[in-house]
């Protein structure tokens, strides 16, 4: 069984931020201490189809790092505020990209990767800029990368606290560990 698992936070939109964290598998499915072994981040831009394709490619590439335990994609769940009076179609881009990722998962285009949606206020409330700085994961410049990092870290905390969520994010992650 693999020693490490991966989570990829996604902040979808006109520019999509992403953050991939690698952690010990037993920090979620055991009693090991949590630590970030590897941190990688970036952005995708262009039309929504291209972005969804690139996210699927990142997911498959990450899959190759952990046999049979695909990465957990944690996508910002976008909601329209009731007071929003815009008819700008661009505001719905995050919803369309999220839907494309769910479809890609259903088709098998994400290898063993899973898609989980997470409320943006949950991530922003849990991982403020100050907390990102404190843990050394604050990135200057891109709000999209910072938001993706917030989602990845918040999802890890939630998965550690809720074994049923961890099992949804990494269905093959809880098997017996062998050296």
Buried (B, 14 or more C-beta within 10 A) or exposed (E): BBEBBBBBBBBBBBBBBBBBBBBBBBBBBEEBEEEBEEBEBBBBEEEBEEBBBBBBEBBBEBBEBBEEBBBBBBBBBBEEEEEEEEEEEEBBBBBBBBBBBBEBBEEEBBBBBBBBBBBBEBBBEBBEEEEBEEEEBBBEEBEBBBBBBBBBBBBBEBBBEEEEBBBEBBBBBBEEEEE
